[in-house]
Amino acid sequence: MKSVGCGGHCLGVRRVHKVRLETVKVLVIGPGGREHAIVRSLLADPNVSEVHAAPGNAGISKLVPTHAIDANDPDAVAALATRLTADLVVVGPEAPLAAGVSDAVRAAGIPVFGPSKAAAQLEASKAFAKQVMAEAGVPTAMALVAANAEEAEAALDTFGAPYVVKDDGLAAGKGVVVTRDRNAALAHAQSCFDAGGTVVIEEFLDGPEVSVFVLCDGHNTVALSPAQDFKRIFDNDEGPNTGGMGAYTPLDWAPEGLVQEVIDRVAQPTVNEMAARGTPFVGVLFVGLALTSRGTRVIEFNVRFGDPETQAVLARLKTPLGSLLLSAAKGELDKAEELRWTKETAVAVVVASENYPDTPRTGDRIRGLKKVEELEGVHVIHAGTALDDDGKVISAGGRVLAVVALGTDLVEARERAYDGVELVQLEGSQFRTDIGRKAARGEIRVAASGVPTASKAKA
């Protein structure tokens, strides 16, 4: 059965089944903003009796018990889940998934929301993802894999500028270079070769980018509300790529049939292909899209909730998250409650450390967070934070936190988010001032041929 979530632009089958679950204890794995947002949503679920996190951060530790373990160690995570008698484990970041944490937890007999090591190759290897997309007939950019400078030069010349060069492996969202400078493209490729890796070189995709999270249980798929994030460090999409400097949702400018098209042409075929390979996909298939002049194209797959899109998307989700993730972990998404969303718009603005994304400055006090939380419709999601010996919040990473705001529309949500950002005191910090600005001004256009139609959605 195919099932479809509703995020404002959605078609599909209305699910009427509701499953009343016993209360569950959940363990969330990861240290970042994505995990803080997940913990926050789980605590709002009446079916969730208890939440733990490992290793967590300063914000998470104020909400739930945290455990200082190596999140990338499968045996350590499985042992902790067993000791806690967890009913569900939610794995946040990509590195633990690629390390096989989900496999170890499943082997311990505990339901886990997160793909196996084999299925996580959809993110851990861009070349593998391209193979799966080709087999599944998923529309994506043409690409070539290069293992040395000569192959890279040939691939760059095949596609021409702008050049798109991606590290084949995990790079925390920063392994991609898009440039018109051929020498810069070659230099990035060479740095990947020097590290013992390969690169995927692709044709450039025009048009606005969209992120869609699709929950998967190995067979069924449910899409969450589409979001748009901002990868570059500086305003107007300038500077190097980052893990993401902000996001907003829903996308009022997105084509009406977009979510249905993602399910029919991308997510469901991919899940079917993974099942046919004997590596069923359970978890989040994060579909990064470009709405190009030639139609919708997949830029890349990730195998976990995106950061910072998750902070904005979950702020709008009214359906109990724990029940939803447990249904996916147990292969029962077709019985899950229909997704419900607040009508408000959500905006997340990331506050980053000085010198991010190069060598971020850390260890500085962060002040003003209580004042931010007092603003109407605003909350703070911690990412790279920790507590010092005095119990004070300090910076501990590149992307330090996100200010998330809900508003009646994008204009109000942006105003509230930036009012919150202005109250954050962190020496040397930086943030983008244009998160959602073009959309708020009605300046985003989707090419006519990129608009999904009912016939295209089922092609």
N, C-alpha and C positions, 0 to 999 in steps of 0.2 A: 504493500500500500504506500502511495505517496501522500505525504501530508505537508501542508504549507503553513508557515507562520504569517501573521499579518503585521506589517510595520507601516501602515498608512498607504502603501502602494502595493496591493497584494490581491491576487485572485486565488481561488482554490477551494478545497473541500472543507466544509465546516465540521469540526469534530465535536460530537455531543457527549462522548464518553468522559466521565470524571472518575478518577481513581482516588479514593481516600486512603492515604498512606498512613502507616504507623509512624510515630515520631522517629526521626533518624538523627544519628550523630555523624557529623561530617568533618573530615580532615582535609584542609586545603593546603596544597603544596606550592610554595613560591614566596618570593620576598618583595614583590612590587606593587604598583598601583592597580594592575589588573586583579591581583589577589585581594587587595583591600576592598575593591568594588564588589568582588564575588562574596567575600565574607559579609560585607554590609547587607547585601541582598539576601544571603542565606539567613541572617539573623531576623529578617523581616518575614520569613516563611513560618507560619504556625506549625507546619509539620516537622520543622527542624528543632530538635530538643537541645542540641549542643554543637558548638563549632570549635575546632582547634585549627591551628595553622603552624606550618613549619617551612622555613624559619620565621616568616613574617617580617614586620618592620615596626617602627615606633607607633604608627597609627593602628595597625592591626593588633598590637599587644595591648592597646587600651580597650579593645573590644572583646578579645577572646584569649585563652591560654595559647602561648606560643612555645615551640620546641626547637632547640638549637641543634639541628641535624644537617647533614649534607643532603640537600634536596636532589642531587644528581646521583645519589647512591641508592640503587634499587633495593638492596637488602635492608638498609637503614630505614627507608620509608615503609617498606612492608612490615618490618618489626614494630615500628611506631604505630602503624595502623592496627596491627594485631593487638598490641598492648592497650591501646585506647578502646578496643572493641568497636572500631568505626564501622558504620553501616554503609558509608560511601566515602570514597577518596576522589577529590577533584584536583587534577594536576594542571597547574597554571602555565608555566613557561615551556618553551620548546626544548631546552637542553635536557631536563629530566625525562621527557617523552622519548627523545632520541637515544637516551641512555638505557631505556627499557624499564623505567620505574613502573609504568602501568602493567607490564607483564608480571613483575614480581608481586604486585599487589593482587592481581587476578589469581596468580598461583597460590596466594594465601587464602583464597576464597572470599575476597572482599570486592564488591562491585566498585568499579572505577570509571570515572568520566575522563577519558583521555585515550588516545590511540596507542596500540602496541608499538614496539620499536620498529617492526616491519612496516606498519601503516604510517608511522611518523616520517618515513622516507619521503612522503609527499612534500614535506618542508625541508628535511635534512639534505635532500638532493634535488636540485632544480632540474637536473637532467632526467632523473627518475620521474618527476612530476610531468615533464613534457612527454615522456613515453606513455604514461597512463592517460594523459589528455588525448594523445593521438589515438590510442586504442579505444577510448570512450567517445571519440568524436567531439570533444570539447573545443569550442572556438578559442584560439589563443594566438599569440604572436608567433611568427615563424622564428626558428632559432637554430643555432649551430653550437655544438660543444667543442671547445678548444682546450688542448692540453699543453700547448707550447706557443711561443711567440709567432712562429710561422703560420700556424693554424689560426691564431687570433687575428693576424693581419688579413688573412684571406677572408675570414668571417666578417670583419669590419668593412672590407671593401664590397662584400656581397650585399650588405644592407645599406651602407652609406650613412651619412649623418642625418639626424642626431644619433650618436652611438650609445647603445645600451649594453653594459658589461656587468654580469652578475657572478659573484662568487658562488660556486656550485653548492657549497655547504652552508651551515648556520653562521650568520654574521650579525645577529641581534638587530636586524633591520637596517644595517649600515653597510652591507656588502655590495650595494648597487651603485654604479656610476652612470649617469646620463649626461653626455657632453657632446659638443660639436668639435672639440679638440681631439683629433685622432691620437696625438701623442699622449694626452691624458688618459684616453681609453686604453691604450697599449700599456701605459705605466700601471694602471689598476690591474690589468690582466696579468702582468709580469709579477706584481706583488702576490697575487694568488698562486701563481706557478712556484714562486720562491718559497711559499709556505707549504708546498707539496700538494696543492689542490688543482682543480680545473675550473674553467669558467664557461658560462652560457652566454652567448652573444645573440641578441635578438633584434628584430626590426623594432623601430620606435612606434609606439601607439599614441595617437593623438586623442584629444577629448578629455573631459573631466573623469576623475577617478572615483570609484565607489568601493566601499568595504561592506561585504555581506557575510555575517556569521550564520552558518548552517549547522544546526544540531543534528547529529547522526547517531543511530543506534546499531549500525552494521547493515541495515536494510532500509529504514525509514529516514526521512529528512524533514526538518522544520526550520524555516528561515526566520531570523530575527530582523528587526528594523534596520534598513540600510543606513550607513553613516559615511561621512567623509572625513579623512584625516589629513594632516599637514606634515609632510616628512622633512622638509628643509628647515634649517635652523633659523633663517631670517625671514622677515616679511617678504611678500611677493615671490615666495618660493625661490629664494636665493640662498646660496651657501651650501655646505655639505649636507648629505642625508643624515637623519637622526633616527631614533626609535619612534619618533612621532611627537610633535609639539602641540597638538590639540586636535579636537574633533567636535562634530555636531551631528545631531539626528533629530527628527527625520529629515529627508531631503525632498522638499516640496517641488523641486525642479526635476526630479527623476521621472523617467517615463512610467506610465501607469502599470505596464505589464512587466516591469523589471524583475521583481521578486519571483514571479511565476517563471520567467525565462531562466533565471538563475537555477531554480529547482529543476526545470525540465531539460535544460541544455547543458548544465554544468554539474550541479551537486548530485542529482540522482544517477546520471550516467557514471560519474566518478565512483560513487558508493557501490553501484552495481559491478563496476570493473574491479574494484578492490575486493569485493566479496568473491567474485569469480576467480581471483588470484589466490584465494585462500587466506587473505589478510584483511578481514572485515574492518571497516573504519568506524570506530566508536569515539565520539568526542565532537569537537568543533572543527568543521572544515571552513576555514577563513578564506573566502574567495575575494581576491583583489581584482577589480575590474577596471577597464577603460571603456567608456562609451564613445567609440570612435566613429568617424565618418563612414566606416564600412560595417558598422554594427558593433554589438557587445563582444569584447574580447577579454579573456582571462590574462591578467598580468602575472599572477603567481598564486600559489596555494600556501597557506600556513595551516598548522594543525592544532591551533589553540586560539583562545580569545585574543584579539588584538589589543594593544595598549598604545594610545589612550582611548580608542573607540569604545572599549568595554565600559569605561567610566561613564560615558554619555549614554550608551544604549541601555545599560542596566538601570540607570537613573529613571528611565521611562517605563521599564517593565513592571507590570502589576501582577502578572501570573507568578505564583510562588516558585522561586528558582530551584530550591532543593528538590521539590517533587519532580520538576521538569528534568533536572540532571540525573536523578535516580532512575526515572523512566528510560532515559537514553542508555544509561549504564546497564540496565537490565533487559535491553532490547524491546522496550514497550512504548516507544514514542507514539505509535499509532493509537495508544490508549490515553495519551497525555491530554491534559486540559488545554482548551483553546487559548492561544496567546491573547493577553489583554494589555493595552498600553494606555498610559496617560496621554491626554491630548496636548500636553505641553511639549515645548521644544527644549532639548538639553544641549548645553555647550560645555566642553571641558577645555581649559587652558592650562598648559603645562608650564611650570616654573622650573627652570634648569639652573644648574650650577655654573659659575664662571668657568669659561674655557671648555664647556661642553660643545661638541662631542669629542674633542681631542683628549686632553688629560684634565678631567673635571676637578675643580677645587672642592674639597670635602672638609668636614669637621667643624663647620660654622653653625652658630646658634640660629634657629629659625624662630622668629617672633611674630605675633599678630594673628596666630591661627584661631584663637578663641573669638577674636573680633570678626574674623571671616565667617565662622560658623553661626554668628548671631544675625547675619544678613538673611533676609527672606529668600527662601528657595535656593540657598547656597550651602554646599558642604565641601570639605577638603578630603581628597584621597591621597594618602601618603604613598610614595614610591621609594626613592632613595633616601630614607630617613633612618635614624637610630636614636637611642637615648644615651646621653652621657652619664658619667658617674653620679651626677646630681639629679638624674631623671629628667633632664631637659632635652627637648627635641633638637637634633643637629642634622646637618646634611651628611649623607653617606653614599651619594651616587651622582650620576650625571643629571638624570631627570629626577628632581627632588619630590615634587608633588604636583597634583592637578587641582585646580579650583573648578568645581562642577556646579552649574546653575541651571535651574529650570525656569522657564518663562512662558507667557502666553503665546509668544512667537519668537522668532530668531532674534529680532531686534532687542526685545526685553531680556532674553536669556543671555545675550552677549553683554549687555549693559551690566547685568547682575554679576556675571563671571568676572568681568574686568574690574568692577568695584571691589570684588574679593581679592583679586590679584594685587591691587594697589595697597591692600592692607598687609600683605606678606612682606616681612622684613628678613632678607637674606642677603648678606653682603656679596656684591658681584653677580647677583642672579640675573637671568635673562629670560625673556618670554616674547612670543610673537604677538603683535597687536592686531593681526588681521584674520584671526580664526573665525570662519564663517562670514567674513565681511562681504565678499562678492555675492554670496547667496542672499544675504540680507538686503543687498542693493539690487537684486534681481539681475545680476550680471553673468550668471552661468547659463550657457546655451548647449544643448545637445543636438548634434547634427541630425537632420530628418531621417537619414538612412540608418541612424543608430537607435531609432525608437523601436522597441519590441512591439510586435503586434500579436494577436491571438494565433494567427497562422504560423508566425515565426516561432512562437513559444513552444509549439508542439512539433516543430520540424525535426 
